């Protein structure tokens, strides 16, 4: 069927197309204001771009039994996957995280999480620190206000100053490994929802104000053998009790 074959046939209301039809020219039925139904034989697809432009937008297509045909819909494009986190690790020190940084596991190639790497990354929700990491640097996770969970593994030695300061939604910190020897000054200061913590016997030093402004933290479980016990007891806010285990 050629281009504009029935163009402007205003009284045409129904069209039955033959099985022998191969193509329908553009604007073949343009201006056919009364055309409402078109019979398409099997094998003729009206979803092809050329066919769609041949008919008025008001036309309904039916099969040989008069049953309304459903338009062939194109599948919705699949959204691109969220970019995976890209870690910049230089000489074993994690320096930056780019891409999707919501629920992350620090790569085992990292021996240290550098200072301020995740500073104010408010999109960060959970962090898993593997046993290959020896140190968490100063302010590494400071200001991660939506961080909810941190898990550590055996092998960590130091949690730096201000490492988790102002992580307001942080409720649970996995037991600090028995390899940790130092918790820096104000390391967990401002973690307003932190409600449980246990310190192992290996911890020798806890910096000033490490647990200040933690109103939900009522007690800290600490090993009877922990060298830092007396110093920690003196510096803790009054509402936090030390419980020996």
SULFENNOR-V715938 format. One record per residue. N is the residue number from 1. RES is the residue in three letters. PHI is phi as a letter, one per 40 degrees, with the letter a starting at -180 (999 if undefined). PSI is psi as a letter, one per 20 degrees, with the letter a starting at -180 (* if undefined). BURIAL is I if it has 16 or more other C-alpha atoms within 10 Angstrom, else O. Layout:
# SULFENNOR-V715938
n=N res=RES phi=PHI psi=PSI burial=BURIAL
n=N res=RES phi=PHI psi=PSI burial=BURIAL
This chain:
# SULFENNOR-V715938
n=1 res=UNK phi=999 psi=p burial=O
n=2 res=UNK phi=c psi=r burial=O
n=3 res=UNK phi=c psi=p burial=O
n=4 res=UNK phi=f psi=k burial=I
n=5 res=UNK phi=d psi=g burial=I
n=6 res=UNK phi=b psi=k burial=I
n=7 res=UNK phi=d psi=p burial=I
n=8 res=UNK phi=g psi=k burial=I
n=9 res=UNK phi=c psi=n burial=O
n=10 res=UNK phi=c psi=h burial=O
n=11 res=UNK phi=c psi=i burial=O
n=12 res=UNK phi=c psi=p burial=I
n=13 res=UNK phi=b psi=h burial=O
n=14 res=UNK phi=a psi=q burial=O
n=15 res=UNK phi=b psi=p burial=O
n=16 res=UNK phi=b psi=o burial=O
n=17 res=UNK phi=c psi=q burial=O
n=18 res=UNK phi=c psi=q burial=O
n=19 res=UNK phi=c psi=h burial=O
n=20 res=UNK phi=c psi=i burial=O
n=21 res=UNK phi=c psi=p burial=O
n=22 res=UNK phi=b psi=g burial=O
n=23 res=UNK phi=b psi=q burial=O
n=24 res=UNK phi=b psi=p burial=I
n=25 res=UNK phi=c psi=q burial=I
n=26 res=UNK phi=c psi=q burial=I
n=27 res=UNK phi=g psi=k burial=I
n=28 res=UNK phi=d psi=h burial=I
n=29 res=UNK phi=b psi=k burial=I
n=30 res=UNK phi=c psi=p burial=I
n=31 res=UNK phi=g psi=j burial=I
n=32 res=UNK phi=c psi=n burial=I
n=33 res=UNK phi=c psi=h burial=I
n=34 res=UNK phi=c psi=i burial=I
n=35 res=UNK phi=c psi=o burial=I
n=36 res=UNK phi=b psi=h burial=I
n=37 res=UNK phi=b psi=p burial=I
n=38 res=UNK phi=b psi=p burial=I
n=39 res=UNK phi=c psi=o burial=I
n=40 res=UNK phi=b psi=o burial=I
n=41 res=UNK phi=c psi=r burial=I
n=42 res=UNK phi=d psi=p burial=O
n=43 res=UNK phi=h psi=i burial=O
n=44 res=UNK phi=b psi=o burial=I
n=45 res=UNK phi=c psi=p burial=I
n=46 res=UNK phi=c psi=i burial=I
n=47 res=UNK phi=c psi=i burial=O
n=48 res=UNK phi=c psi=q burial=O
n=49 res=UNK phi=d psi=g burial=O
n=50 res=UNK phi=c psi=g burial=O
n=51 res=UNK phi=c psi=g burial=I
n=52 res=UNK phi=c psi=h burial=I
n=53 res=UNK phi=c psi=i burial=I
n=54 res=UNK phi=c psi=h burial=I
n=55 res=UNK phi=b psi=q burial=I
n=56 res=UNK phi=c psi=q burial=I
n=57 res=UNK phi=c psi=h burial=O
n=58 res=UNK phi=c psi=i burial=O
n=59 res=UNK phi=c psi=p burial=I
n=60 res=UNK phi=b psi=p burial=I
n=61 res=UNK phi=b psi=p burial=I
n=62 res=UNK phi=b psi=q burial=I
n=63 res=UNK phi=c psi=a burial=O
n=64 res=UNK phi=c psi=i burial=O
n=65 res=UNK phi=c psi=j burial=O
n=66 res=UNK phi=g psi=j burial=O
n=67 res=UNK phi=c psi=p burial=O
n=68 res=UNK phi=c psi=p burial=O
n=69 res=UNK phi=c psi=q burial=O
n=70 res=UNK phi=c psi=p burial=O
n=71 res=UNK phi=c psi=q burial=O
n=72 res=UNK phi=c psi=o burial=O
n=73 res=UNK phi=c psi=p burial=O
n=74 res=UNK phi=c psi=p burial=O
n=75 res=UNK phi=c psi=p burial=O
n=76 res=UNK phi=c psi=p burial=O
n=77 res=UNK phi=c psi=p burial=O
n=78 res=UNK phi=c psi=p burial=O
n=79 res=UNK phi=c psi=q burial=O
n=80 res=UNK phi=c psi=q burial=O
n=81 res=UNK phi=c psi=q burial=O
n=82 res=UNK phi=c psi=p burial=O
n=83 res=UNK phi=c psi=p burial=O
n=84 res=UNK phi=c psi=q burial=O
n=85 res=UNK phi=c psi=p burial=I
n=86 res=UNK phi=b psi=p burial=O
n=87 res=UNK phi=b psi=p burial=I
n=88 res=UNK phi=c psi=o burial=O
n=89 res=UNK phi=b psi=o burial=I
n=90 res=UNK phi=b psi=p burial=O
n=91 res=UNK phi=f psi=k burial=O
n=92 res=UNK phi=g psi=i burial=I
n=93 res=UNK phi=b psi=p burial=I
n=94 res=UNK phi=c psi=o burial=I
n=95 res=UNK phi=b psi=h burial=I
n=96 res=UNK phi=a psi=q burial=I
n=97 res=UNK phi=b psi=p burial=I
n=98 res=UNK phi=b psi=q burial=O
n=99 res=UNK phi=g psi=b burial=O
n=100 res=UNK phi=c psi=o burial=O
n=101 res=UNK phi=b psi=l burial=I
n=102 res=UNK phi=c psi=g burial=I
n=103 res=UNK phi=b psi=o burial=O
n=104 res=UNK phi=b psi=q burial=I
n=105 res=UNK phi=b psi=p burial=O
n=106 res=UNK phi=c psi=p burial=I
n=107 res=UNK phi=d psi=q burial=O
n=108 res=UNK phi=c psi=i burial=O
n=109 res=UNK phi=c psi=i burial=O
n=110 res=UNK phi=c psi=p burial=I
n=111 res=UNK phi=c psi=i burial=I
n=112 res=UNK phi=a psi=q burial=I
n=113 res=UNK phi=c psi=o burial=I
n=114 res=UNK phi=c psi=r burial=I
n=115 res=UNK phi=c psi=p burial=I
n=116 res=UNK phi=g psi=j burial=I
n=117 res=UNK phi=d psi=g burial=I
n=118 res=UNK phi=b psi=k burial=I
n=119 res=UNK phi=d psi=p burial=I
n=120 res=UNK phi=g psi=k burial=I
n=121 res=UNK phi=c psi=n burial=I
n=122 res=UNK phi=c psi=i burial=I
n=123 res=UNK phi=c psi=i burial=O
n=124 res=UNK phi=c psi=p burial=I
n=125 res=UNK phi=b psi=g burial=I
n=126 res=UNK phi=b psi=q burial=I
n=127 res=UNK phi=b psi=p burial=I
n=128 res=UNK phi=b psi=o burial=I
n=129 res=UNK phi=b psi=o burial=I
n=130 res=UNK phi=c psi=r burial=I
n=131 res=UNK phi=c psi=i burial=I
n=132 res=UNK phi=c psi=i burial=I
n=133 res=UNK phi=c psi=p burial=I
n=134 res=UNK phi=c psi=h burial=I
n=135 res=UNK phi=a psi=p burial=I
n=136 res=UNK phi=b psi=o burial=I
n=137 res=UNK phi=c psi=r burial=I
n=138 res=UNK phi=d psi=p burial=I
n=139 res=UNK phi=f psi=k burial=I
n=140 res=UNK phi=d psi=g burial=I
n=141 res=UNK phi=b psi=j burial=I
n=142 res=UNK phi=d psi=p burial=I
n=143 res=UNK phi=g psi=j burial=I
n=144 res=UNK phi=c psi=n burial=I
n=145 res=UNK phi=c psi=i burial=I
n=146 res=UNK phi=b psi=j burial=I
n=147 res=UNK phi=c psi=p burial=I
n=148 res=UNK phi=b psi=h burial=I
n=149 res=UNK phi=a psi=p burial=I
n=150 res=UNK phi=b psi=p burial=I
n=151 res=UNK phi=b psi=p burial=I
n=152 res=UNK phi=b psi=r burial=I
n=153 res=UNK phi=b psi=q burial=I
n=154 res=UNK phi=d psi=p burial=I
n=155 res=UNK phi=h psi=i burial=I
n=156 res=UNK phi=c psi=p burial=I
n=157 res=UNK phi=b psi=h burial=I
n=158 res=UNK phi=a psi=p burial=I
n=159 res=UNK phi=b psi=o burial=I
n=160 res=UNK phi=c psi=r burial=I
n=161 res=UNK phi=d psi=p burial=I
n=162 res=UNK phi=f psi=k burial=I
n=163 res=UNK phi=d psi=g burial=I
n=164 res=UNK phi=b psi=k burial=I
n=165 res=UNK phi=d psi=p burial=I
n=166 res=UNK phi=g psi=k burial=I
n=167 res=UNK phi=c psi=n burial=I
n=168 res=UNK phi=c psi=h burial=I
n=169 res=UNK phi=c psi=j burial=I
n=170 res=UNK phi=c psi=o burial=I
n=171 res=UNK phi=b psi=h burial=I
n=172 res=UNK phi=b psi=p burial=I
n=173 res=UNK phi=b psi=p burial=I
n=174 res=UNK phi=d psi=q burial=O
n=175 res=UNK phi=d psi=p burial=I
n=176 res=UNK phi=c psi=p burial=I
n=177 res=UNK phi=d psi=q burial=I
n=178 res=UNK phi=c psi=j burial=I
n=179 res=UNK phi=c psi=i burial=I
n=180 res=UNK phi=c psi=p burial=I
n=181 res=UNK phi=b psi=i burial=I
n=182 res=UNK phi=a psi=p burial=I
n=183 res=UNK phi=b psi=o burial=I
n=184 res=UNK phi=c psi=r burial=I
n=185 res=UNK phi=c psi=p burial=I
n=186 res=UNK phi=f psi=k burial=I
n=187 res=UNK phi=d psi=h burial=I
n=188 res=UNK phi=b psi=j burial=I
n=189 res=UNK phi=c psi=p burial=I
n=190 res=UNK phi=g psi=j burial=I
n=191 res=UNK phi=c psi=n burial=I
n=192 res=UNK phi=c psi=h burial=I
n=193 res=UNK phi=b psi=j burial=I
n=194 res=UNK phi=c psi=p burial=I
n=195 res=UNK phi=b psi=i burial=I
n=196 res=UNK phi=a psi=q burial=I
n=197 res=UNK phi=a psi=q burial=I
n=198 res=UNK phi=b psi=p burial=I
n=199 res=UNK phi=b psi=p burial=I
n=200 res=UNK phi=c psi=r burial=I
n=201 res=UNK phi=c psi=i burial=I
n=202 res=UNK phi=c psi=i burial=I
n=203 res=UNK phi=c psi=o burial=I
n=204 res=UNK phi=b psi=h burial=O
n=205 res=UNK phi=b psi=p burial=I
n=206 res=UNK phi=b psi=p burial=I
n=207 res=UNK phi=c psi=r burial=I
n=208 res=UNK phi=d psi=p burial=I
n=209 res=UNK phi=g psi=k burial=I
n=210 res=UNK phi=d psi=h burial=I
n=211 res=UNK phi=b psi=k burial=I
n=212 res=UNK phi=c psi=q burial=I
n=213 res=UNK phi=f psi=l burial=I
n=214 res=UNK phi=b psi=m burial=I
n=215 res=UNK phi=c psi=h burial=I
n=216 res=UNK phi=c psi=i burial=O
n=217 res=UNK phi=c psi=o burial=I
n=218 res=UNK phi=c psi=h burial=I
n=219 res=UNK phi=a psi=q burial=O
n=220 res=UNK phi=b psi=p burial=I
n=221 res=UNK phi=c psi=p burial=I
n=222 res=UNK phi=b psi=q burial=I
n=223 res=UNK phi=c psi=q burial=I
n=224 res=UNK phi=c psi=h burial=O
n=225 res=UNK phi=c psi=j burial=O
n=226 res=UNK phi=c psi=p burial=I
n=227 res=UNK phi=c psi=h burial=I
n=228 res=UNK phi=c psi=j burial=I
n=229 res=UNK phi=d psi=g burial=I
n=230 res=UNK phi=c psi=g burial=O
n=231 res=UNK phi=c psi=h burial=O
n=232 res=UNK phi=c psi=g burial=I
n=233 res=UNK phi=c psi=h burial=O
n=234 res=UNK phi=c psi=h burial=O
n=235 res=UNK phi=c psi=i burial=O
n=236 res=UNK phi=c psi=q burial=I
n=237 res=UNK phi=d psi=q burial=I
n=238 res=UNK phi=c psi=h burial=O
n=239 res=UNK phi=c psi=i burial=O
n=240 res=UNK phi=b psi=p burial=I
n=241 res=UNK phi=b psi=q burial=O
n=242 res=UNK phi=c psi=p burial=I
n=243 res=UNK phi=b psi=o burial=O
n=244 res=UNK phi=c psi=p burial=O
n=245 res=UNK phi=b psi=* burial=O
